[in-house]
């Protein structure tokens, strides 16, 4: 059996940081269209297309452990896409849910940028070409 402990994970791609990031993304993907649905079904669908589709199509080369996306972008774009997810998750939580649930979502979304700092340092130094 191969020893996976000797393999070095890319910064920000360990289970804890990746899990925190994924939790906020999942909240954004579910809560944002849910919050928009009563106002506009088109906006709700467009929100998920943007929140899920943009990071699926655009990423910084070498950032994804599973492989690169079709369109290479500078690291700052990858960072901005995550910040977009965090803002969407936070705003949607406050629109949809009671304070006792919106507060932990907000705290999670405030913790994620700090947990992402090692990854972001690498991303801002990663050339596109």
Long-range contacts (C-beta under 8 A, 24 or more apart in sequence): 9-65, 10-62, 10-63, 10-65, 10-119, 10-122, 11-118, 11-119, 11-121, 11-122, 12-115, 12-116, 12-118, 12-119, 12-120, 12-122, 13-65, 13-119, 16-115, 17-115, 17-116, 17-118, 17-119, 20-108, 20-111, 20-112, 20-115, 21-82, 21-112, 21-115, 21-116, 23-108, 24-85, 24-86, 24-89, 24-108, 24-109, 24-112, 25-51, 25-55, 25-82, 25-85, 25-89, 27-89, 27-92, 27-93, 27-105, 27-108, 28-85, 28-86, 28-88, 28-89, 28-92, 31-88, 31-89, 31-92, 31-93, 31-96, 31-97, 32-88, 32-89, 32-91, 32-92, 34-92, 34-96, 35-91, 35-92, 35-95, 35-96, 47-88, 50-84, 51-84, 51-85, 51-88, 54-81, 54-84, 55-81, 55-82, 55-85, 60-123, 60-126, 60-128, 61-126, 61-128, 62-126, 63-119, 63-122, 63-123, 63-126, 72-128, 72-129, 73-128, 74-126, 74-127, 74-128, 75-120, 75-122, 75-123, 75-124, 75-125, 75-126, 76-123, 76-124, 78-123, 79-116, 79-120, 79-123, 79-124, 82-112, 82-116, 83-113, 86-112, 86-113
